[in-house]
Amino acid sequence: MFIAYIDPGSGSILLQVILASCIGGIAVFWSRIKALFTGKKPSEKTPGDKPSKSE
């Protein structure tokens, strides 16, 4: 059996990277996750859509 030692400093950095990746993934796909539970289609934003100026 192979047991690796991770010191507390490296372990806390590794934990922060894992948690930040999970939270970042949730933030990026939040509209799809929300739509999964509410049953509504996620609003799709296209990069070409710009609000028109009414001057």
C-alpha positions, -999 to 999 in steps of 0.1 A, spaced: 0 0 0 13 34 -10 7 62 15 17 97 5 23 125 30 8 159 22 19 186 46 -8 210 59 3 239 36 1 219 4 -31 202 16 -48 235 22 -38 248 -12 -50 216 -29 -83 219 -10 -87 255 -21 -81 246 -57 -106 218 -56 -133 240 -39 -126 269 -62 -130 247 -93 -163 233 -81 -177 267 -72 -164 282 -105 -181 254 -124 -214 260 -106 -211 297 -113 -205 292 -150 -233 267 -155 -257 282 -130 -285 290 -155 -284 253 -168 -284 240 -132 -313 262 -123 -333 252 -154 -328 216 -145 -346 220 -112 -372 246 -124 -381 230 -157 -376 262 -176 -353 266 -206 -321 286 -198 -320 320 -214 -294 319 -241 -273 350 -247 -256 354 -280 -225 376 -283 -240 395 -312 -270 408 -293 -265 443 -282 -291 466 -267 -301 494 -292 -295 530 -282 -326 552 -284 -312 587 -288 
